[in-house]
Amino acid sequence: MANIGWVGTGVMGASMSGHLQKAGHNLSVFNRSREKAETLLSNGAKWCNSSAEVAKNSEIVFTIVGHPSDVREVYLGENGILKAEAPCSIVVDMTTSQPSLAKTLFEEAAKKGIESLDAPVSGGDVGARDANLAIMVGGKREVFEKALPLFKLMGPTISFMGGPGSGQHTKVCNQVLVAGNMIGVCESLLYASKQGLDKQQVIDIIGKGAASSWLINNLGPRIVQGNYDPGFFVEHFIKDMGIALQESAAIGLSLPGLALVRQLYIAAKAQGYGRSGTQALFLALQALNGKE
C-alpha cells in the first residue's frame, strides 16, 4: 500500500480519492474547504494544512482543482507541492488545465527530481463516483506505468497519449466534442418540449439510435427532472472551452462551433447558472426562446 496525497476534494476529487482509500492506500488530503474532505477524514485520511504538507507526507500526489491559476498555486505557490521539504517522487495533475502549464510543471518538477504527469479525466461526477472515468495521460511512459495501478482504481479507460501536455491536448479534443454534443442535447429537448412530446420518451428512443451519446443518456434525464445540480460546473466548462480556443488560435485553427457554444454558456452564467451543471444550458436556451 502506498502513501498517497490528494489535493482537491470537490465534486470529482472526493470520489476519485475515495476509491484509492477504499483499496487500502494511506491518504493525506488538503482542500480549501475542509468540510468537503470530511467523509475521507472520517474513513481514516490524514488532514494536511497545505499542499506542501501533503507532498511531504506522500510518495505520489494527485491534484484536481478548478482553474489553471489554482493549479499554479497548488504546485508553485508559497505553500505549493514543489516547495515542500523532502517532497513526493511523482505528481499527477488531473485538472483540466493548459497544456503549456502541464509542460511548465513537468520542467519545474524535474528540477527537484520529481516526475510529473498530466492526466485529465472525462466522465463527470457519475464517472468519478462509479470509478468509470476515461483518463488521458501525458509525461514519460515509464512514470505512467508506475501510476497505472492507481489510475485503474479510478476508471477502466486509460491511455498514454505522449509527452508532457499530451493528456491536456487530448482533453481539449474531448471538450470540443462535448460542447457540440451539449448544445445538440439541449436544443433537441427544447424542440421536444415545444412540440408537446414527452422528453424522457424522446430520450429513450433517440438515445438508442444514431443520435446516441453519453450526454443525452446521462444528462438528458436530469433536464427532464429539472435537476441542474453540478456534475461539472458551467463556469469550469467555460474555462475549458477558453483553453481550447486559445490553443486553437495559437496554431491558426478556427473552431466557430466551439466559439458559439462558449458564448451561449457565458450567457448561461450571466443568468446565474455558473455553479450549475452543464445541462443548465437548456435553461439559457429556454429563456432565449421564451420560457414556457
ZADO-1210 file (C-alpha; in nm, 4 decimals, padded with zeros to 6 digits):
<atoms>
<atom x="00.0000" y="00.0000" z="00.0000" code="MET" pos="1"/>
<atom x="00.1264" y="00.3449" z="-00.0922" code="ALA" pos="2"/>
<atom x="00.1209" y="00.6759" z="00.0920" code="ASN" pos="3"/>
<atom x="-00.0890" y="00.8871" z="-00.1425" code="ILE" pos="4"/>
<atom x="-00.1552" y="01.2591" z="-00.1288" code="GLY" pos="5"/>
<atom x="-00.4633" y="01.4247" z="-00.2728" code="TRP" pos="6"/>
<atom x="-00.5277" y="01.7956" z="-00.3225" code="VAL" pos="7"/>
<atom x="-00.8797" y="01.8933" z="-00.4273" code="GLY" pos="8"/>
<atom x="-01.1722" y="01.7007" z="-00.2803" code="THR" pos="9"/>
<atom x="-01.4612" y="01.8613" z="-00.4667" code="GLY" pos="10"/>
<atom x="-01.7278" y="01.7089" z="-00.6917" code="VAL" pos="11"/>
<atom x="-01.4760" y="01.4856" z="-00.8701" code="MET" pos="12"/>
<atom x="-01.1819" y="01.4599" z="-00.6326" code="GLY" pos="13"/>
<atom x="-01.3717" y="01.3314" z="-00.3294" code="ALA" pos="14"/>
<atom x="-01.4934" y="01.0243" z="-00.5188" code="SER" pos="15"/>
<atom x="-01.1678" y="00.9629" z="-00.7033" code="MET" pos="16"/>
<atom x="-00.9526" y="00.9762" z="-00.3909" code="SER" pos="17"/>
<atom x="-01.2128" y="00.7693" z="-00.2104" code="GLY" pos="18"/>
<atom x="-01.1520" y="00.4791" z="-00.4497" code="HIS" pos="19"/>
<atom x="-00.7816" y="00.4839" z="-00.3635" code="LEU" pos="20"/>
<atom x="-00.8662" y="00.4923" z="00.0058" code="GLN" pos="21"/>
<atom x="-01.1080" y="00.2002" z="-00.0253" code="LYS" pos="22"/>
<atom x="-00.8317" y="-00.0001" z="-00.1953" code="ALA" pos="23"/>
<atom x="-00.6306" y="00.0311" z="00.1261" code="GLY" pos="24"/>
<atom x="-00.3889" y="00.3110" z="00.0430" code="HIS" pos="25"/>
<atom x="-00.2927" y="00.5639" z="00.3093" code="ASN" pos="26"/>
<atom x="-00.4386" y="00.9007" z="00.2154" code="LEU" pos="27"/>
<atom x="-00.3266" y="01.2537" z="00.3079" code="SER" pos="28"/>
<atom x="-00.5579" y="01.5300" z="00.1864" code="VAL" pos="29"/>
<atom x="-00.5862" y="01.9062" z="00.1540" code="PHE" pos="30"/>
<atom x="-00.8720" y="02.1173" z="00.0234" code="ASN" pos="31"/>
<atom x="-00.9503" y="02.4856" z="00.0601" code="ARG" pos="32"/>
<atom x="-01.2788" y="02.3887" z="00.2275" code="SER" pos="33"/>
<atom x="-01.2122" y="02.1208" z="00.4869" code="ARG" pos="34"/>
<atom x="-01.5788" y="02.0171" z="00.5046" code="GLU" pos="35"/>
<atom x="-01.5527" y="01.8720" z="00.1527" code="LYS" pos="36"/>
<atom x="-01.2946" y="01.6255" z="00.2840" code="ALA" pos="37"/>
<atom x="-01.4890" y="01.5168" z="00.5930" code="GLU" pos="38"/>
<atom x="-01.6035" y="01.1826" z="00.4501" code="THR" pos="39"/>
<atom x="-01.2446" y="01.0923" z="00.3611" code="LEU" pos="40"/>
<atom x="-01.1241" y="01.2045" z="00.7042" code="LEU" pos="41"/>
<atom x="-01.3909" y="01.0017" z="00.8810" code="SER" pos="42"/>
<atom x="-01.2670" y="00.6978" z="00.6880" code="ASN" pos="43"/>
<atom x="-00.9109" y="00.7479" z="00.8108" code="GLY" pos="44"/>
<atom x="-00.7497" y="01.0031" z="00.5796" code="ALA" pos="45"/>
<atom x="-00.4964" y="01.2431" z="00.7315" code="LYS" pos="46"/>
<atom x="-00.5719" y="01.6156" z="00.7068" code="TRP" pos="47"/>
<atom x="-00.2893" y="01.8435" z="00.5953" code="CYS" pos="48"/>
<atom x="-00.2867" y="02.2216" z="00.6237" code="ASN" pos="49"/>
<atom x="-00.1312" y="02.2897" z="00.2830" code="SER" pos="50"/>
<atom x="-00.0391" y="02.1321" z="-00.0481" code="SER" pos="51"/>
<atom x="00.3255" y="02.1318" z="00.0641" code="ALA" pos="52"/>
<atom x="00.2349" y="01.9293" z="00.3725" code="GLU" pos="53"/>
<atom x="00.0535" y="01.6766" z="00.1545" code="VAL" pos="54"/>
<atom x="00.3666" y="01.6383" z="-00.0594" code="ALA" pos="55"/>
<atom x="00.5851" y="01.5979" z="00.2469" code="LYS" pos="56"/>
<atom x="00.3736" y="01.3057" z="00.3678" code="ASN" pos="57"/>
<atom x="00.3265" y="01.1244" z="00.0371" code="SER" pos="58"/>
<atom x="00.5064" y="00.9159" z="-00.2239" code="GLU" pos="59"/>
<atom x="00.2749" y="01.0271" z="-00.5030" code="ILE" pos="60"/>
<atom x="00.0411" y="01.3270" z="-00.5063" code="VAL" pos="61"/>
<atom x="-00.2720" y="01.3689" z="-00.7183" code="PHE" pos="62"/>
<atom x="-00.4382" y="01.7059" z="-00.7745" code="THR" pos="63"/>
<atom x="-00.7711" y="01.8042" z="-00.9253" code="ILE" pos="64"/>
<atom x="-00.8717" y="02.1658" z="-00.8726" code="VAL" pos="65"/>
<atom x="-01.0685" y="02.4294" z="-01.0634" code="GLY" pos="66"/>
<atom x="-00.8685" y="02.6618" z="-01.2860" code="HIS" pos="67"/>
<atom x="-00.5113" y="02.6852" z="-01.4230" code="PRO" pos="68"/>
<atom x="-00.4465" y="02.9611" z="-01.1673" code="SER" pos="69"/>
<atom x="-00.5405" y="02.7133" z="-00.8930" code="ASP" pos="70"/>
<atom x="-00.3070" y="02.4523" z="-01.0413" code="VAL" pos="71"/>
<atom x="-00.0232" y="02.7048" z="-01.0481" code="ARG" pos="72"/>
<atom x="-00.0852" y="02.7978" z="-00.6842" code="GLU" pos="73"/>
<atom x="-00.1107" y="02.4346" z="-00.5709" code="VAL" pos="74"/>
<atom x="00.2234" y="02.3486" z="-00.7294" code="TYR" pos="75"/>
<atom x="00.4277" y="02.6675" z="-00.7462" code="LEU" pos="76"/>
<atom x="00.2763" y="02.8856" z="-00.4737" code="GLY" pos="77"/>
<atom x="00.4395" y="02.9653" z="-00.1421" code="GLU" pos="78"/>
<atom x="00.2886" y="02.6530" z="00.0160" code="ASN" pos="79"/>
<atom x="00.2848" y="02.4548" z="-00.3053" code="GLY" pos="80"/>
<atom x="00.3747" y="02.0942" z="-00.3679" code="ILE" pos="81"/>
<atom x="00.7056" y="02.1781" z="-00.5334" code="LEU" pos="82"/>
<atom x="00.8054" y="02.3949" z="-00.2365" code="LYS" pos="83"/>
<atom x="00.7855" y="02.1054" z="00.0117" code="ALA" pos="84"/>
<atom x="01.0844" y="01.9698" z="00.2016" code="GLU" pos="85"/>
<atom x="01.1591" y="01.6057" z="00.1190" code="ALA" pos="86"/>
<atom x="00.8717" y="01.6024" z="-00.1293" code="PRO" pos="87"/>
<atom x="00.6984" y="01.3168" z="-00.3074" code="CYS" pos="88"/>
<atom x="00.8539" y="01.1392" z="-00.6055" code="SER" pos="89"/>
<atom x="00.5622" y="01.1671" z="-00.8526" code="ILE" pos="90"/>
<atom x="00.2942" y="01.4332" z="-00.9049" code="VAL" pos="91"/>
<atom x="-00.0165" y="01.3826" z="-01.1169" code="VAL" pos="92"/>
<atom x="-00.2382" y="01.6760" z="-01.2104" code="ASP" pos="93"/>
<atom x="-00.5852" y="01.5575" z="-01.3128" code="MET" pos="94"/>
<atom x="-00.7323" y="01.9058" z="-01.3512" code="THR" pos="95"/>
<atom x="-00.8413" y="02.0101" z="-01.6990" code="THR" pos="96"/>
<atom x="-00.5778" y="02.2768" z="-01.7498" code="SER" pos="97"/>
<atom x="-00.3477" y="02.4382" z="-02.0066" code="GLN" pos="98"/>
<atom x="-00.1065" y="02.2111" z="-02.1977" code="PRO" pos="99"/>
<atom x="00.1610" y="02.4814" z="-02.1623" code="SER" pos="100"/>
<atom x="00.1188" y="02.4784" z="-01.7834" code="LEU" pos="101"/>
<atom x="00.1492" y="02.0991" z="-01.7804" code="ALA" pos="102"/>
<atom x="00.4838" y="02.1359" z="-01.9578" code="LYS" pos="103"/>
<atom x="00.5939" y="02.4014" z="-01.7057" code="THR" pos="104"/>
<atom x="00.5071" y="02.1740" z="-01.4130" code="LEU" pos="105"/>
<atom x="00.6969" y="01.8889" z="-01.5778" code="PHE" pos="106"/>
<atom x="01.0063" y="02.1083" z="-01.6112" code="GLU" pos="107"/>
<atom x="00.9830" y="02.2585" z="-01.2609" code="GLU" pos="108"/>
<atom x="00.9266" y="01.9171" z="-01.1025" code="ALA" pos="109"/>
<atom x="01.2257" y="01.7740" z="-01.2877" code="ALA" pos="110"/>
<atom x="01.4490" y="02.0398" z="-01.1298" code="LYS" pos="111"/>
<atom x="01.3643" y="01.8836" z="-00.7930" code="LYS" pos="112"/>
<atom x="01.3997" y="01.5264" z="-00.9109" code="GLY" pos="113"/>
<atom x="01.0225" y="01.4747" z="-00.9213" code="ILE" pos="114"/>
<atom x="00.8362" y="01.3065" z="-01.2060" code="GLU" pos="115"/>
<atom x="00.5207" y="01.4741" z="-01.3381" code="SER" pos="116"/>
<atom x="00.2171" y="01.3519" z="-01.5316" code="LEU" pos="117"/>
<atom x="-00.0778" y="01.5460" z="-01.6699" code="ASP" pos="118"/>
<atom x="-00.3836" y="01.3193" z="-01.6521" code="ALA" pos="119"/>
<atom x="-00.7169" y="01.4964" z="-01.7068" code="PRO" pos="120"/>
<atom x="-01.0304" y="01.2854" z="-01.6989" code="VAL" pos="121"/>
<atom x="-01.3687" y="01.2594" z="-01.8658" code="SER" pos="122"/>
<atom x="-01.6863" y="01.1139" z="-01.7211" code="GLY" pos="123"/>
<atom x="-01.8144" y="01.3783" z="-01.4810" code="GLY" pos="124"/>
<atom x="-01.9440" y="01.3173" z="-01.1324" code="ASP" pos="125"/>
<atom x="-02.1085" y="00.9889" z="-01.2346" code="VAL" pos="126"/>
<atom x="-01.7853" y="00.8525" z="-01.3794" code="GLY" pos="127"/>
<atom x="-01.5914" y="00.9652" z="-01.0731" code="ALA" pos="128"/>
<atom x="-01.8414" y="00.8089" z="-00.8344" code="ARG" pos="129"/>
<atom x="-01.8627" y="00.4808" z="-01.0266" code="ASP" pos="130"/>
<atom x="-01.4873" y="00.4561" z="-01.0972" code="ALA" pos="131"/>
<atom x="-01.5724" y="00.4697" z="-01.4652" code="ASN" pos="132"/>
<atom x="-01.3574" y="00.7594" z="-01.5836" code="LEU" pos="133"/>
<atom x="-01.1601" y="00.7900" z="-01.9046" code="ALA" pos="134"/>
<atom x="-00.8083" y="00.9070" z="-01.8168" code="ILE" pos="135"/>
<atom x="-00.5741" y="01.0616" z="-02.0757" code="MET" pos="136"/>
<atom x="-00.2112" y="01.0899" z="-01.9696" code="VAL" pos="137"/>
<atom x="00.0943" y="01.2869" z="-02.0789" code="GLY" pos="138"/>
<atom x="00.4516" y="01.2609" z="-01.9496" code="GLY" pos="139"/>
<atom x="00.7069" y="00.9795" z="-01.9508" code="LYS" pos="140"/>
<atom x="00.5780" y="00.6328" z="-02.0334" code="ARG" pos="141"/>
<atom x="00.7790" y="00.4671" z="-01.7551" code="GLU" pos="142"/>
<atom x="00.6231" y="00.7018" z="-01.4992" code="VAL" pos="143"/>
<atom x="00.2801" y="00.6337" z="-01.6462" code="PHE" pos="144"/>
<atom x="00.3393" y="00.2613" z="-01.5939" code="GLU" pos="145"/>
<atom x="00.4210" y="00.3232" z="-01.2262" code="LYS" pos="146"/>
<atom x="00.0982" y="00.5179" z="-01.1754" code="ALA" pos="147"/>
<atom x="-00.1184" y="00.2849" z="-01.3863" code="LEU" pos="148"/>
<atom x="-00.2353" y="00.0580" z="-01.0989" code="PRO" pos="149"/>
<atom x="-00.3698" y="00.3671" z="-00.9219" code="LEU" pos="150"/>
<atom x="-00.5362" y="00.5012" z="-01.2369" code="PHE" pos="151"/>
<atom x="-00.7134" y="00.1658" z="-01.2738" code="LYS" pos="152"/>
<atom x="-00.8860" y="00.2247" z="-00.9414" code="LEU" pos="153"/>
<atom x="-01.0481" y="00.5372" z="-01.0880" code="MET" pos="154"/>
<atom x="-01.1504" y="00.4176" z="-01.4320" code="GLY" pos="155"/>
<atom x="-01.1173" y="00.1393" z="-01.6893" code="PRO" pos="156"/>
<atom x="-01.0271" y="00.3530" z="-01.9910" code="THR" pos="157"/>
<atom x="-00.6717" y="00.4792" z="-01.9570" code="ILE" pos="158"/>
<atom x="-00.4385" y="00.5839" z="-02.2344" code="SER" pos="159"/>
<atom x="-00.0835" y="00.7168" z="-02.2514" code="PHE" pos="160"/>
<atom x="-00.1015" y="00.9934" z="-02.5117" code="MET" pos="161"/>
<atom x="00.2606" y="01.1101" z="-02.5364" code="GLY" pos="162"/>
<atom x="00.4960" y="01.3616" z="-02.3783" code="GLY" pos="163"/>
<atom x="00.4192" y="01.6396" z="-02.1271" code="PRO" pos="164"/>
<atom x="00.0989" y="01.8246" z="-02.2148" code="GLY" pos="165"/>
<atom x="-00.0376" y="01.5464" z="-02.4363" code="SER" pos="166"/>
<atom x="-00.3004" y="01.4484" z="-02.1820" code="GLY" pos="167"/>
<atom x="-00.4237" y="01.8071" z="-02.1712" code="GLN" pos="168"/>
<atom x="-00.4278" y="01.8353" z="-02.5515" code="HIS" pos="169"/>
<atom x="-00.6407" y="01.5191" z="-02.5626" code="THR" pos="170"/>
<atom x="-00.8802" y="01.6691" z="-02.3075" code="LYS" pos="171"/>
<atom x="-00.9152" y="01.9735" z="-02.5354" code="VAL" pos="172"/>
<atom x="-01.0359" y="01.7326" z="-02.8073" code="CYS" pos="173"/>
<atom x="-01.2802" y="01.5859" z="-02.5563" code="ASN" pos="174"/>
<atom x="-01.4222" y="01.9225" z="-02.4548" code="GLN" pos="175"/>
<atom x="-01.4632" y="02.0407" z="-02.8141" code="VAL" pos="176"/>
<atom x="-01.6744" y="01.7309" z="-02.8798" code="LEU" pos="177"/>
<atom x="-01.8703" y="01.7678" z="-02.5561" code="VAL" pos="178"/>
<atom x="-01.9517" y="02.1301" z="-02.6415" code="ALA" pos="179"/>
<atom x="-02.1041" y="02.0312" z="-02.9746" code="GLY" pos="180"/>
<atom x="-02.2946" y="01.7410" z="-02.8212" code="ASN" pos="181"/>
<atom x="-02.4232" y="01.9508" z="-02.5319" code="MET" pos="182"/>
<atom x="-02.5907" y="02.2124" z="-02.7473" code="ILE" pos="183"/>
<atom x="-02.7416" y="01.9301" z="-02.9535" code="GLY" pos="184"/>
<atom x="-02.8874" y="01.7672" z="-02.6423" code="VAL" pos="185"/>
<atom x="-03.0382" y="02.0918" z="-02.5155" code="CYS" pos="186"/>
<atom x="-03.1792" y="02.2091" z="-02.8481" code="GLU" pos="187"/>
<atom x="-03.3227" y="01.8631" z="-02.9177" code="SER" pos="188"/>
<atom x="-03.5042" y="01.8504" z="-02.5830" code="LEU" pos="189"/>
<atom x="-03.6169" y="02.2116" z="-02.6161" code="LEU" pos="190"/>
<atom x="-03.7728" y="02.1259" z="-02.9525" code="TYR" pos="191"/>
<atom x="-03.9393" y="01.8186" z="-02.7979" code="ALA" pos="192"/>
<atom x="-04.0804" y="02.0321" z="-02.5192" code="SER" pos="193"/>
<atom x="-04.2182" y="02.2981" z="-02.7562" code="LYS" pos="194"/>
<atom x="-04.3852" y="02.0259" z="-02.9644" code="GLN" pos="195"/>
<atom x="-04.5522" y="01.8747" z="-02.6578" code="GLY" pos="196"/>
<atom x="-04.3562" y="01.5496" z="-02.6646" code="LEU" pos="197"/>
<atom x="-04.2633" y="01.3531" z="-02.3550" code="ASP" pos="198"/>
<atom x="-03.8947" y="01.4450" z="-02.3245" code="LYS" pos="199"/>
<atom x="-03.7967" y="01.1247" z="-02.1437" code="GLN" pos="200"/>
<atom x="-03.9713" y="00.9157" z="-02.4071" code="GLN" pos="201"/>
<atom x="-03.7774" y="01.1063" z="-02.6720" code="VAL" pos="202"/>
<atom x="-03.4511" y="01.0293" z="-02.4891" code="ILE" pos="203"/>
<atom x="-03.5438" y="00.6628" z="-02.4602" code="ASP" pos="204"/>
<atom x="-03.5754" y="00.6262" z="-02.8374" code="ILE" pos="205"/>
<atom x="-03.3175" y="00.8644" z="-02.9853" code="ILE" pos="206"/>
<atom x="-03.0667" y="00.7646" z="-02.7163" code="GLY" pos="207"/>
<atom x="-03.0558" y="00.4185" z="-02.8716" code="LYS" pos="208"/>
<atom x="-03.0098" y="00.5221" z="-03.2332" code="GLY" pos="209"/>
<atom x="-02.7558" y="00.7127" z="-03.4382" code="ALA" pos="210"/>
<atom x="-02.8007" y="01.0191" z="-03.2126" code="ALA" pos="211"/>
<atom x="-02.6995" y="00.8220" z="-02.9048" code="SER" pos="212"/>
<atom x="-02.4390" y="00.9824" z="-02.6785" code="SER" pos="213"/>
<atom x="-02.3318" y="00.9730" z="-02.3151" code="TRP" pos="214"/>
<atom x="-02.4730" y="01.3223" z="-02.2715" code="LEU" pos="215"/>
<atom x="-02.8249" y="01.2537" z="-02.3965" code="ILE" pos="216"/>
<atom x="-02.8482" y="00.9357" z="-02.1913" code="ASN" pos="217"/>
<atom x="-02.6974" y="01.0744" z="-01.8712" code="ASN" pos="218"/>
<atom x="-02.7638" y="01.4481" z="-01.8628" code="LEU" pos="219"/>
<atom x="-03.0819" y="01.4405" z="-02.0705" code="GLY" pos="220"/>
<atom x="-03.2812" y="01.2744" z="-01.7886" code="PRO" pos="221"/>
<atom x="-03.1531" y="01.5366" z="-01.5446" code="ARG" pos="222"/>
<atom x="-03.3009" y="01.8061" z="-01.7678" code="ILE" pos="223"/>
<atom x="-03.6315" y="01.6188" z="-01.7729" code="VAL" pos="224"/>
<atom x="-03.6259" y="01.6019" z="-01.3920" code="GLN" pos="225"/>
<atom x="-03.5328" y="01.9690" z="-01.3546" code="GLY" pos="226"/>
<atom x="-03.2077" y="01.8623" z="-01.1900" code="ASN" pos="227"/>
<atom x="-02.9364" y="02.1165" z="-01.2636" code="TYR" pos="228"/>
<atom x="-02.7014" y="02.0177" z="-00.9824" code="ASP" pos="229"/>
<atom x="-02.3398" y="02.0153" z="-01.0991" code="PRO" pos="230"/>
<atom x="-02.1707" y="01.7060" z="-01.2250" code="GLY" pos="231"/>
<atom x="-01.9445" y="01.9608" z="-01.3887" code="PHE" pos="232"/>
<atom x="-01.9804" y="02.3349" z="-01.3317" code="PHE" pos="233"/>
<atom x="-02.0860" y="02.5690" z="-01.6123" code="VAL" pos="234"/>
<atom x="-01.8090" y="02.8103" z="-01.5113" code="GLU" pos="235"/>
<atom x="-01.5473" y="02.5364" z="-01.5332" code="HIS" pos="236"/>
<atom x="-01.6708" y="02.4349" z="-01.8780" code="PHE" pos="237"/>
<atom x="-01.6420" y="02.7969" z="-01.9918" code="ILE" pos="238"/>
<atom x="-01.2809" y="02.7822" z="-01.8707" code="LYS" pos="239"/>
<atom x="-01.2170" y="02.4596" z="-02.0627" code="ASP" pos="240"/>
<atom x="-01.3617" y="02.5973" z="-02.3855" code="MET" pos="241"/>
<atom x="-01.1498" y="02.9094" z="-02.3403" code="GLY" pos="242"/>
<atom x="-00.8373" y="02.6944" z="-02.3167" code="ILE" pos="243"/>
<atom x="-00.9412" y="02.5080" z="-02.6319" code="ALA" pos="244"/>
<atom x="-00.9925" y="02.8333" z="-02.8233" code="LEU" pos="245"/>
<atom x="-00.6591" y="02.9744" z="-02.7013" code="GLN" pos="246"/>
<atom x="-00.4733" y="02.6606" z="-02.8057" code="GLU" pos="247"/>
<atom x="-00.6508" y="02.6632" z="-03.1422" code="SER" pos="248"/>
<atom x="-00.5697" y="03.0303" z="-03.2030" code="ALA" pos="249"/>
<atom x="-00.2046" y="02.9580" z="-03.1287" code="ALA" pos="250"/>
<atom x="-00.1896" y="02.7183" z="-03.4238" code="ILE" pos="251"/>
<atom x="-00.4135" y="02.9230" z="-03.6542" code="GLY" pos="252"/>
<atom x="-00.7114" y="02.6892" z="-03.6227" code="LEU" pos="253"/>
<atom x="-01.0675" y="02.8261" z="-03.6463" code="SER" pos="254"/>
<atom x="-01.3373" y="02.6473" z="-03.4414" code="LEU" pos="255"/>
<atom x="-01.6530" y="02.8560" z="-03.4941" code="PRO" pos="256"/>
<atom x="-01.8891" y="02.5977" z="-03.3461" code="GLY" pos="257"/>
<atom x="-01.6953" y="02.5909" z="-03.0208" code="LEU" pos="258"/>
<atom x="-01.6840" y="02.9714" z="-03.0078" code="ALA" pos="259"/>
<atom x="-02.0637" y="02.9875" z="-03.0457" code="LEU" pos="260"/>
<atom x="-02.1308" y="02.7325" z="-02.7729" code="VAL" pos="261"/>
<atom x="-01.8941" y="02.9122" z="-02.5367" code="ARG" pos="262"/>
<atom x="-02.0836" y="03.2382" z="-02.5885" code="GLN" pos="263"/>
<atom x="-02.4100" y="03.0620" z="-02.5040" code="LEU" pos="264"/>
<atom x="-02.2553" y="02.9221" z="-02.1862" code="TYR" pos="265"/>
<atom x="-02.1318" y="03.2692" z="-02.0935" code="ILE" pos="266"/>
<atom x="-02.4944" y="03.3802" z="-02.1292" code="ALA" pos="267"/>
<atom x="-02.5996" y="03.0928" z="-01.9016" code="ALA" pos="268"/>
<atom x="-02.3502" y="03.2097" z="-01.6413" code="LYS" pos="269"/>
<atom x="-02.4799" y="03.5669" z="-01.6731" code="ALA" pos="270"/>
<atom x="-02.8276" y="03.4297" z="-01.5996" code="GLN" pos="271"/>
<atom x="-02.6976" y="03.2920" z="-01.2696" code="GLY" pos="272"/>
<atom x="-02.6118" y="02.9347" z="-01.3673" code="TYR" pos="273"/>
<atom x="-02.2330" y="02.9487" z="-01.3296" code="GLY" pos="274"/>
<atom x="-02.2338" y="02.6987" z="-01.0416" code="ARG" pos="275"/>
<atom x="-02.4973" y="02.4765" z="-01.2020" code="SER" pos="276"/>
<atom x="-02.4240" y="02.1681" z="-01.4083" code="GLY" pos="277"/>
<atom x="-02.3517" y="02.1972" z="-01.7792" code="THR" pos="278"/>
<atom x="-02.7048" y="02.0771" z="-01.8557" code="GLN" pos="279"/>
<atom x="-02.8205" y="02.4236" z="-01.7388" code="ALA" pos="280"/>
<atom x="-02.7521" y="02.5365" z="-02.0963" code="LEU" pos="281"/>
<atom x="-03.1087" y="02.4129" z="-02.1514" code="PHE" pos="282"/>
<atom x="-03.2370" y="02.6887" z="-01.9211" code="LEU" pos="283"/>
<atom x="-03.0415" y="02.9574" z="-02.1055" code="ALA" pos="284"/>
<atom x="-03.1782" y="02.8430" z="-02.4411" code="LEU" pos="285"/>
<atom x="-03.5270" y="02.8180" z="-02.2944" code="GLN" pos="286"/>
<atom x="-03.5043" y="03.1791" z="-02.1762" code="ALA" pos="287"/>
<atom x="-03.3836" y="03.2823" z="-02.5215" code="LEU" pos="288"/>
<atom x="-03.6997" y="03.1318" z="-02.6705" code="ASN" pos="289"/>
<atom x="-03.9413" y="03.2471" z="-02.4020" code="GLY" pos="290"/>
<atom x="-03.9898" y="03.0250" z="-02.1001" code="LYS" pos="291"/>
<atom x="-04.2972" y="02.8049" z="-02.1100" code="GLU" pos="292"/>
</atoms>
